[in-house]
Amino acid sequence: MTTTTLAVLVPLLPFLGAAAGLLLGRTAPGFVRPLAVLPTLTAFALAVLVAVRQGGDKPVDAATQLTPTGSVPIDLALHIDGFAALAAVLVGLVATCVQIYSTGYLRDDPRYPSYAALVSLFTSAMLLVVYSGDLMVLLVGWEIMGICSYFLVGHYWETSEARAASLKAFLVTKLGDVPFLIGLFALATDAGSFRITRILATVADGGLDHPTLVALLLLAGVAGKSAQFPLHTWLPDAMAGPTPVSALIHAATMVAAGVYFVARLLPVFAASSAALVVLAVMAALTMAGSGLAALAQDDIKRVLAYSTIGQLGYMTGALAVGDRGAAVFHLLSHGAFKALLFLAAGVIIHASGTNSLAAMSRMSHLRARVPDAFWTMTVALLALAAIPPFSGFFSKESVLGAAEHAATGHTLTGPVEHVPAAAGWTVLVAGVLTALLTAAYAARLWLLAFRGQGTEAPDHGRQPLTMTVVLWVLAVPSLALGGLAYGRLPDWFDGDDLAPTLTTSVLGTGAALIGALVTYAAWRYTTAVAHPPLGAVAAHPDADAATVEAEAIASHTPAYGDVASAPDPADPGRLLLGPLHRHAAAGFHLDAVYSVLFVRPVRAGASLVRFLDREVVDTYVSGAGALPRLLGAAVRKAQTGNVQTYVSALLAGTVVLVVAALVVATGA
């Protein structure tokens, strides 16, 4: 098979698996699990083969016209460069692990067939985005991911939290997609094509008429899809979905799409220095704000959600300083250890048995009870905190190194020739600060989850083998990917050096160690003076992991928004953040700000429109119909059916006409 044929099969196989799963889910339930796992696994193997054949060399391009449009053609095109080849491998790996893990995690869920089919469709859509060489085809995958996230986040639709979270995720991302679509049309109009290769050639020739406007319109969609400030608020609430879905969204699909899109079209954004500065500021606010918010969360999944937002901020920061190699490098390493973190959190949710959905303040003695989750999550948290030699250290240092180069005026060998120094300094300072915060909340999560003093829940026994094996599979790239790959990856990207630099390594690692040590000291102090925590309500010992999670969401606990309830006196985050803790726990009240600025005015406008429609428009319509109704009633009364009455009226009318005629004749 040619490389092009293999690449076509990569997104096609999960799509066919999704279609077959939906058709056979009820009639042949025994085929559901094979149809969920095997197509995705095969797509992953083919993606690896495509990457091996592409080898970081010249991009593989193929296209056929999808439909004649008259002016700007739409092509069914492939454009597979080093970025696309490696990103597809990541998507295939994480999706396969999620599908295998889900066979055990949701083994008793009656809606598993539709869940598995949607996960496969989600995977297919992301692979379409990765391999597509035409922006209109890319947009198809982009929007399919949006609708899949709506259904998967709302999987537990019986609960109000899941319904609200799915609707919020859909609406917030659509809010960004509207200007994104306008930006795509503007970009294609300037280039005369939706083909990525022709657009990049137009940019290289200086053919964009309004580069700043186009870049900012596209950034709105990227901010929504990749949960960047100010459109990031949907992602923490999306934790109401099943934990494997969170792993898929945070590690390989949906949020990764925005970063990948900017990396693919970075010359478009680099054509405007103002757009790069805006991207840098957006990344800096996202990194710092999410780090503070993560340090204040009690639910383990919300900590990881804010962590994802911050790590995506690192990626967009690398793009703001013109180094897409560093951005995609961190995208790859982050995908491995973040998928591991969420899947390990799923094991903890079951083992903790709390009815507050993995509230860390109520966990106790989990290290001995879930050794697989303990060791693999420890590896993932060390990678997240960028402690050498774990993968996160190398990828995060490549971002900080790129920011340092931009701040000091170094030129890159990639497509971006000049980056404003302000963008470099903004990303560098925010990146070092976020390194401290990341290590702090990672250490806090580890201490509270595995050395917490909460009430011990009943032992639910060992997890299914499909869940624990996946954890160890993902632990390998979390530990070794960075050290093995950073020396070879430049050949797959733009040739920029991704090796850690001395200055940023000292700054980043030093900040991480300070954050971890200060958090440990705060934890020791708060533990020593705290009162014993309240006992948690245990879940039924025979419940499976998905049932425990669904019941936890339905219990209306502090895990999803009630940040002021059930404070934990042994939480080091409260001591470290002080009076800022309450605001950070509420996401700095950004949802409340949106409610005041947008939700309330829209509701008030809707109420006004409803009043005008009912009281004004309906009144005029009713009045317009009243006169004919009265005339009709008068005419109806005249129709008596009495012939004598009709003859009398006829004679009277005749007399009146004769008299009138005589009067007229006399007057004449």
N, C-alpha and C positions, 0 to 999 in steps of 0.2 A: 504494500500500500504506500502511496505517496504521503508526504507530510501533510499536504492539504486535506486529503481524505481522512487521515487520522484526526486532524484538528476539527473537522466537521463532526466526527463521531463523538468528540469529547462532550460538547453540550447536548448533542442529540440523544445520547443514551440515557442520561437522567430524565430528560423530558419524556421519552418513551416509557421509562420505568414509572414515572408519575402518572401518565395516562393509563397504563395497565393496572397500576395499583388502585386508582379510582374506580376502574371498571370491574375489577375482580375482588375489591375489598369486602363486599357482602356475599357474593356468590361463591368465592373460593378463598376463604380467609387463610388457608394454609400457604398460599402463594404470596401473602402480603410481605412477610419479612424477607424472603429471597428477592422479591421485586424491589424492596427498599435498599438492600445492601449491594446486590450483585451489579446492577447497572452503574451505581456510583463508584464502586470499587473498580470496575472495568474502565470507567472514564478516568479515574485517577491513574491507573496503569498506562492508559493511552497518553495522558497529559505528561507523564514522566518520559514516555518514548518521544513525544513531540519535542520536549525540552532537550533531550539528548541529541536529537537530530538537528534542532536549531542551533544548539551549542554556543549561543551568544554571538553568532556570526551575522551575516546580512539578514535583515528581516524577510520573513516569508510572506509574500503578498499574492492574493488571488481574489478575483472579483467577477461577478456576473450581474448584469442589470436586473434589478428586482422588478421594476415597473417603469414605463416611460412617464415622465412628469412634465415634460415640456421645457422647463428651464433648468432647474437644479435636479439632476438625476439622483435616484436612490439605488445603491448597489448592495447586493448581498456579498460583502467583502470580508476577507480575513487579513489581519495585519499582526503577525506574530514576531515580535522582537524579543530581546532578553527579558524585558519587564513582563511581557505577556506570558512567556513560557514558564517563568518561575512562579508568577502569581497563580496560574492555572494549577500548578502542582500543589501549591498551598491550599487552594480551594478544594481540590480533589481529596487531599489528605484529611483536612478537617471535616469535610462533609462525610467521608467514609467513616471516620471515627465517631461522628455524631450519630450516624445511622446504626452502627453496631452497638453503641452505647444505649441508644433508645430502645433497642429490642429488649433490653433488660429493665431499663428505667420505666418504660411505659408498658410493661408486659401485660398488665391487667386493665389498661385504659381502653374503654369501648370505642373510642374515636382514634385509635392508633392507625388504622388504614388511611384515613384522610390526612392525619398528621404526617405519616411517612411520605405520602404522595406530595404533600406541600413542601416538605423538606427537599425532596428530589427536584421539584419544580424550582424552588429557591436556588438550588445548586446550579441547575441548568441556566437560569437567568444570569447568575453571576459569571458563569463561564462564557456566556454569550457576550457580556460586557467586556470581559478580558480579551477575547479573541477578535471582536468585531473591528473591522476597518472602516466602517461607515457609521456616522453619528446617529442617523435615524434608526439603524438596526440596534446600535448601542442603547438608544433611548427605549426601545422595546424591552430589553432586558432590565434596564433601569426601573421602568414602571412595573414590570412583573414582580420584581423584588419588593416593591412597595406594597402591592396587594397581598403577596405571600406573608409579609411581616404583619399585616393587619390580621390575617386569619390565624397565624401561629401565635402571635402575642395574645390574641383573644381565645386561645385554645380552651381555657377554663371559662367559657362564656357565661356559665351560671353565676359567676361572681361579678359584682359591680366593678371591682378593681381591674379585672382583666378586660371587661368591656370598655371601660374608660381609657385604659392604657392603649388598647389597640386603636381606638378612635383617635386618641391624641397623637400616636405615632404616625397614623395615616395623614392627619390634617397638617401637622407641623412639617412633615416632609413634602407634602403637596404645596405648602406655602412657599417653600424654596424652589419647587419644580416649575412654578409658573414663570418667574424671571429666567430660570434655567432654560426653558423651552424657547423663550424670546431670544436669549443669547445664542442658542444653537442656530436659529434661523438667521440672525444677524451675521453670525460667523460664516454660515454657508452662502449667504448673499454676497459677502465680500470675496469669498474664495471661489464662488461659482460651483461648489460641489460640497457634498457631505462627507466625501472621502477624506480620511485623516491625513493620508500622504499628500494630497493636493492642498489641504489646509495648511499643513506645515510648510509646504513649498511657498505658498502665498505669504505666510508670515516671514519666511526668510527673505523674500523679495520686497518686504515692506508694503504688502498689498492691503493690510487692514486699515480701513478708514477711521474706525473708532475703537482702537484697542482697549482703552481704559473702560469704556462703557460695556463692551462685550465681556471683558474679563470680570467685571463686577457682577454682571448679570449671571454669568456662569458660577461665580463664587457663592451666590445665594443658594443655588441648588446643591452645591458641594457642602455648604454649611448645614443644610437640612439633612442630607443623606449621611454625612459623616459626623453628625452631632457635634458641630463646632459652634462656639458662641456667635450669635445669640440663639441659635435654633437647636440647641442641644438638650432641651428640657424633656424631650420625649424618651430619651434612652434610659434614664434611671427608672422611669415608670414602666418601661417595657419589660422589666424583670417579673412582671405578673405572669408571663408565659412560662412554659416548662423550661427547666434549666438547660437541657440540650439545645433548645432553640436559642437561648442566650449565648451559648458557646458558638453556635453557627453565625449569628448576627455579629457578634463582637470580634470574632477571629478571622472570618474569611469572606463573609458576604455583607451586603447592605452598607455598613459603615466603611468598609474597605473600598467600596466602589468610588466614593468621592475622591479619596486620596489617589486612587489609581487613575481616575479621569484627569486630575490635574497633572499627574506625572506624565501621562501620555501626551497631553497638550501643553506642557510647560512653556514652550516658546510663545504660545498665545498670551499667557499671563506675563511672561518676561518682557513682552513688547511694551508693557506699561510699568514704569517704576512705581507709580502710585498704587497699582494693583498689588505689587509685591509688598509694599509697605502695609497696605490694608490686610493682606494675608498674614504678614508677620504679627501685626497687632492682634488680629483674631486668634492666631495660634498662641500668643503670649497670654492673653486673657483666659483662653480655654485651659491652658496648662495650669496656671496658678490657681484659678478659681476651682477647677475640678479637684486639684490636690487638696485644697482646704476642705471642700465638701466631702471628699472621701474620708478624711480624717475624723469627720463628725458622724458618719453613718453607723448604725448598729446592725443593720441587716447585711449579711456577708455579700449578697448579690448586688446590693446597691453600692457597696464599696468597690466591687469589681467593675460596676457600670461606670462610676465616675473615674475609675482608673483607666478604662478604655477611652473615655473622652480625653483625658490628659495625654495618653500615649498617641492618640490620633493628633493631638496638638503638636507633639514632637514631629510627626510626619509632615503636617502642613507647615511647620516651622522650617523643616529642611527644604521643602519646596519653595518657601518664601526667600530662602537664601540661594536658590538656584541649583540645588544638588538633589536631583531626583533619585540618584543612586542611593544616597543615604536614606531617603524617604522610603523607598521600596525595600531596602535592607531591613529597616526597622519594621516595616509592614510584615515581612516574612517572619522575622524572629518573634515579633509580638503575636502574630497569629498562632504560633505554636504554643507559647507559654500562656496566652490568654485562654485558648481553648482548654488547655490543661487545668487552669484555675477554675473555670466554670464547671467542668465535668467533675473535678474533685469536690467542688462545692455541692454538687448534686449528691455525692456520696455522704457528705457531712449533713446535708438537710435530712436525709433518711436516718442517719445514725444519731443525730442530736435529739430527734423526737420532740422538739419544742413546737408549740402551737403558734409561735410567732415567726415561723418561716426563717429558721437559721439566724435568729437574733444572737449575735456573738456574746452579748452580756449574759446569756442564759446557757451557754455551752459548758460542758465539764467532762474531763477525762476522755477526750476523744482520741488522743494519741494512740493509746493501746487498743482501742476498739476499731479504728480504721487506719491501720498502719500503711496501707497502700496510698490512701489519700494524704496521710501525714507526710510521707517521704516525697511523694511526687509534688504535692503542693508546696513543700519547702523548696524544692528545686525551682518551681515556677515563680515563687515569691522572690527568691534570690535573683532570678533572671529579670523579674519586674523591677526590682530595686537597683539593677545594673551593677551587681557585685561581680567582679571578675573571679573566675573565667567563664561565667554563664553567658548565654547568648545575648541577653539584653544589654550587657556591658558593651559589647562590641558595636551593636547597632545604635545604641543611644549615644555612644561616644562619637560615632560617625556623624550624627546630627550636630552635636556640640562642636565637633571639629569643623564642619561646614559653616556653622554660624561664626566661629572664630575667624575663618578665612574671609568671610564676607565682611566682618567688622573691621578687619585689618587691611582690606583692599586687595586680597589675593584674587587672581582670576581662575576660573574653572575651565576645564577642557570640554565641558558639555555644551549644550545649546544656548546657555545663558552667558553672555559676555560680561554684563555689568549688573551688579546688585547694589542697591543703596546701602551705605554703611549703617544707616539707621535701622534697616531691617535686620542686619547681622547682629547689632548690639541688642536689639529687642529680643530676638530669639535666644541669644546666648545668655543674657541675664535671667530671662524667664526659665530657660532650660535648666540652669544650675539650681535656681530656687525650687523648681519642680522636682529635681533629683532628690533634694532634701525631703520634700513633702512625700514623694513616692516611697522612699525608704521608711519614712515615719508611719504611713498608713499600712504599708506591707508588714512592718514589724508589729504594729498594733493588731492587725488581723491574725497573724500567727500566734501571738501571745493570748489573745482572747479566745481563739478557736481551739487551740491545743493545750493551753495551760490555764484556761479559765476556771473560775470557782463557782460556776452555776450548779444547779441541782441536776444530778445525774439522771438521765432518762433510761427507760428499759432498753436492753440490748436487742436490736433487731436482727442479729446474726450477720453473717458475711454477705457481702453484695454479690450479685451475679458475676460470673467470670467475664462476661462481655463488657461490664463496666470497669473492672479493675485492670484488665489487659490493656484497654484503650489508654488508661492513665500512664502506664509505663511506656507505651508506644510514643506518646506525645512528650514524655520526659526526655527522650533521647535528643530531639532537636532543641528542646529548651536548654539542655545542658551543653550540647556540642555544636550547634549550628553556627554560632558566631565565630568561634575559633577556627572552625574548618572552612568557613565560607568567605570571610571578609577579604582574604588574599586573592580569591578567584573571582569574586563578584564584579569587580570593575570591568572585566572583559565582557560581562553580560550587559553592562549598563553603558555609561558614557566614558569610562576610563578614569574617572576621578578616584583618588586614593581614599579608601575607606578605613585604613588602619587608624587606631586611636593615636591622638597626639598627646604629648606629655602634659601640656598646660591644661587642656580640657579633661584629661584623665584624672589629674590631681584634683581639679576643681569638682568634677562630677562625683568621683568616688569619695572624696573627702566630705562633700555635702551629704552623700548617701550614708556614710558611716556616722556622721554627726546626727542625722535624723533618726537612724535606728537606735543609737545609744541613748539619745535623749528620750526617746519613746520608751525604751526599756527601763530607764531610771524612773520615769513618770509612772509606769505600770507598777514597778516595785513599791513606790510610795503609796499610790492609790490602793493597791491590794492590802498593804499593811494597815491602813486606817479605815478601810471600807467595812461596812456592815455586810453580813452574809446576804447574797442576792436571793430574791424570791424564787421559789421553785417554779419550774415550767410545767405546764400541763402536758402530760405525755400523750403521744399519739398511740393508737392501737398497735401492739407489738407485731401484729401480722400484716400491717399495712405496707404496701410497696412504696417506693420513693415518690412516684408521681402522685399517689393518693395522699401521702403526707403533705406534699407541697400544695396540692389543690385545697385540702382542708385548712392549711395554714393561711392561704390567701383568703378563703371564705370566712376566716375567724375575725376579720377586720382588726388586725393587730397593728402595732406601730411600724411594721415592716414597710408599709406603703403610704407614707405621708404623715402619720401622726407622730411627728418627731418630738413633741413635747412630753409624751407619756412615757412611763416606765423608765426614768433615768437610771443609769448604772453608776453608782459611786466609785466603782473600781475601773472606770474607763479612763485610760490615760489621755484620750482625745479631749475630754472635758478640761483636764488640767492644762494641757498644752494650748488649747485655743481660747480658754477663758471666756470672756463675754462674747467672743466671736462664734462660739460653738453653736448657739441657738440659731444664728443666721446661716451658718455654714450647713447645719443639718437640714435646713429648709431650702437649700440650694440658692441662698441669698435672695429668697423671695421673688425670684424672676417670674415664676408663674403668677404671683399676685400682681406684679407689675404689668404683665401681659393682660391679666384680667381687667385691670383698670384702664389700660390704654386701648385694648382691642375688644375684649369679650363684652364688657358692659356697654360701650358705645354701640356695638353691633346689636346687642339685645335691645337696647333702647330704641335704636332705629327700626328694628323689627316690630317692636311694640307700637311705634308711631305709625308705621305702614299698615299694621293690622287695624289700628283705630281708624285711620283714614279710609281704609277699604270698607270697614263695617259701617261706620257712622256717616261718612260723607258720600263715598261712591255708591254704596248700597242705597242711601237715601235718594240720591238723584235717579238711580235706576228704578227704585220703587215709585218715585213721583212720576217718572216718564210713563210708567205703566198704569198709573191711577186714572188719568184723563180718558184714555180709550176704554178703560173698564167702566167708568161712569156713563160714557156715551152708549156703550153696549148695553148697560143696564136700562137706560132710558128707552132705547130702541126695542129691547126685549119686552118691556112693559106694554109697548104699543101693539105688539103681536098677540092679540087676544083670541083670534080664531073665530070671531063673530062677524058673519058676512054683513049684517045690517050696520055694524060699526064701520066696516071698511067702506060701504056705499055712502054712509053719511059723511065720512071724512072726504071721500071723493067729491061729493056734491059741494061740501063746504069749500074745498080747495078750488073747485070750478067757479063758485060764486066769488071767491076772493080774486081769482084771476080776471074775471069779467069786470069787477069793480075797478081793479087796478088799471085794466085796459081803458075803461071809460074815463077814469081820472086823467090818464095820460093823454087820451084823445081830446078831452075838454081843454086841458092845459095847452095843448098844441094849437 
